[in-house]
Amino acid sequence: MNKLTSMALGLALSIVASLPAVASEKYVIDTEGGHYYAGFQISHLGFSIMHGRFDKISGTIDYNADNPIASNVSVTIESGSINTNHAQRDAHLKSPDFFNAEEFPKISFVSTSVEKTGENVGKVTGNLTILGVTKSVVLDTRLINVGANPFSKKGTAAWSARGKIKRSDFGIKYGLPVIGDEITLLLDVEALKQ
């Protein structure tokens, strides 16, 4: 390496070193505005697909636009807020046969890694905890939009995520195999920049 090349390399490295690191921006799921959906789908006796949701969730997304793989996600769901539009079934789902909401009131997901797979899409791997059992799951995630809300002018971002789990992996075995084991997870959120 000649002297000129060495000087140019040293200058480039010093410039890069002096650039400020781009920090992640914190977003909080907009629960007050009701801009979220945490739901699931499961086979019911092989005749239909039952749809349900959880009405109470909270969470944060530390989003790094310049380096998405440095982003982090944390979501908490209140298991007792399960809603399948059928009071008797909901009471059963809150019981020890299923989510045991009294003993385990929280379901949580905390990301462990983010992989960018394309333009505005990626895979978020994280630890999902249900009934005190933690398993690694992968959510196929899409960034819908980032920018100023046209009405409130607040910084807003929105994501959609999908994944599949087996409830038996978390110890929920009531009704197997006639009630499905595989559950499709659905999460759609708007989040406000802090």
C-alpha positions in Angstrom: 0.0 0.0 0.0 1.5 3.3 -1.0 1.6 6.4 1.2 -1.3 8.2 -0.7 -3.6 5.1 -0.4 -2.7 4.7 3.2 -3.6 8.4 3.9 -6.9 8.1 2.1 -7.8 4.9 4.0 -6.9 6.6 7.3 -9.0 9.6 6.4 -12.0 7.5 5.4 -11.8 5.5 8.6 -11.6 8.7 10.7 -14.7 10.1 9.0 -16.7 6.9 9.6 -15.6 6.8 13.2 -16.7 10.4 13.7 -20.2 9.8 12.3 -22.9 9.5 15.0 -24.4 6.1 15.5 -28.0 6.0 14.3 -30.2 5.2 17.3 -33.4 3.3 17.3 -36.6 5.3 17.8 -39.1 4.1 20.4 -42.7 3.5 19.4 -45.5 2.5 21.7 -48.6 0.6 20.5 -51.5 2.9 20.2 -53.9 1.2 22.6 -55.7 4.4 23.5 -56.7 5.0 19.9 -57.7 1.4 19.5 -55.3 0.9 16.5 -54.3 -2.7 17.1 -55.5 -6.2 16.6 -54.1 -9.3 18.4 -55.9 -12.3 17.2 -55.7 -16.0 16.3 -57.3 -18.7 14.2 -57.8 -22.4 15.0 -59.6 -25.3 13.5 -62.8 -26.2 15.4 -63.6 -29.9 15.1 -62.5 -29.9 11.5 -65.7 -28.1 10.5 -64.8 -24.5 10.7 -62.1 -22.0 11.6 -62.7 -20.2 14.9 -61.5 -16.6 15.1 -60.6 -14.9 18.4 -58.8 -11.9 19.6 -57.3 -10.4 22.8 -58.8 -7.0 23.7 -56.0 -5.8 26.0 -52.4 -5.6 24.8 -49.5 -3.3 25.3 -46.0 -3.1 23.8 -43.1 -1.2 22.4 -41.1 -1.3 19.2 -37.5 0.1 19.1 -37.3 0.7 15.4 -34.0 1.4 13.6 -34.9 2.5 10.1 -31.3 2.5 8.8 -30.6 -0.9 10.3 -33.8 -2.8 10.8 -32.0 -5.9 12.2 -31.1 -3.7 15.2 -34.8 -3.2 16.1 -36.5 -4.8 19.1 -40.1 -5.7 19.9 -41.8 -6.4 23.2 -45.6 -7.2 23.4 -47.7 -8.1 26.4 -51.2 -9.6 26.1 -53.7 -9.9 29.0 -54.9 -13.5 28.6 -58.2 -12.8 30.4 -59.1 -10.3 27.6 -59.7 -13.2 25.2 -62.8 -12.6 23.1 -64.4 -15.0 20.6 -67.8 -13.3 20.6 -69.3 -16.2 22.7 -69.4 -15.6 26.5 -69.6 -19.3 27.5 -66.6 -20.3 25.3 -64.6 -17.3 26.5 -65.1 -18.3 30.1 -63.9 -21.8 29.2 -60.8 -20.4 27.4 -59.9 -18.4 30.5 -60.1 -21.6 32.6 -57.2 -24.0 33.5 -58.2 -26.1 30.5 -56.8 -23.4 28.2 -55.1 -20.1 29.2 -55.6 -20.3 33.0 -55.9 -16.5 33.1 -56.2 -16.3 36.8 -52.8 -18.0 37.4 -51.1 -16.8 34.2 -52.6 -13.3 33.4 -49.9 -12.3 30.9 -48.8 -13.7 27.5 -45.6 -12.1 26.3 -43.4 -11.9 23.2 -39.9 -10.5 23.3 -37.8 -10.4 20.2 -34.4 -11.9 20.1 -33.4 -11.2 16.4 -34.7 -9.5 13.3 -33.9 -10.6 9.8 -34.6 -8.5 6.8 -35.9 -10.6 3.9 -37.0 -8.0 1.4 -38.3 -4.4 1.0 -40.2 -3.7 4.2 -40.5 -7.4 5.1 -38.6 -9.6 7.5 -38.7 -12.3 10.1 -38.8 -11.4 13.8 -37.7 -14.3 16.1 -38.6 -14.0 19.7 -39.5 -15.7 22.9 -43.2 -16.3 23.3 -44.4 -17.1 26.9 -47.8 -18.8 27.5 -48.7 -20.5 30.8 -45.2 -19.9 32.0 -43.7 -21.9 29.1 -41.3 -20.0 26.8 -40.7 -21.1 23.2 -38.9 -19.5 20.3 -41.3 -18.5 17.5 -40.8 -16.7 14.2 -43.2 -14.0 13.0 -43.3 -13.0 9.3 -43.5 -9.2 9.6 -44.3 -6.4 7.2 -43.7 -2.7 7.8 -46.8 -0.9 6.5 -45.8 2.7 6.9 -43.7 5.2 8.9 -44.4 8.9 9.0 -46.5 11.7 10.4 -50.2 10.8 11.0 -52.1 13.1 8.6 -54.6 14.1 11.4 -52.6 14.2 14.6 -49.3 15.0 13.0 -47.7 12.5 15.4 -44.9 10.2 14.3 -46.5 6.9 13.6 -45.5 3.5 12.4 -47.5 0.4 11.6 -46.6 -3.3 11.3 -48.4 -6.5 10.5 -47.1 -9.9 11.7 -48.2 -13.5 11.2 -46.9 -16.8 12.7 -47.9 -20.3 13.6 -47.5 -22.2 16.9 -48.7 -25.5 18.4 -50.6 -24.9 21.6 -49.6 -28.3 22.9 -46.0 -27.0 23.0 -47.2 -24.6 25.7 -49.1 -27.3 27.6 -52.6 -26.5 26.3 -53.9 -29.9 25.3 -57.6 -29.8 26.0 -59.7 -31.2 23.2 -56.8 -32.6 21.1 -57.0 -33.7 18.4 -60.5 -32.7 17.4 -59.8 -29.1 18.4 -56.9 -28.0 16.4 -53.3 -27.9 17.7 -51.9 -25.4 15.3 -52.8 -21.8 15.9 -52.3 -19.0 13.4 -51.2 -15.8 15.2 -52.2 -12.4 13.8 -50.9 -9.0 15.0 -51.6 -5.7 13.4 -50.5 -2.5 15.2 -50.1 1.2 14.9 -47.5 2.7 17.2 -46.7 6.2 18.2 -43.2 7.7 18.3 -42.1 8.7 21.8 
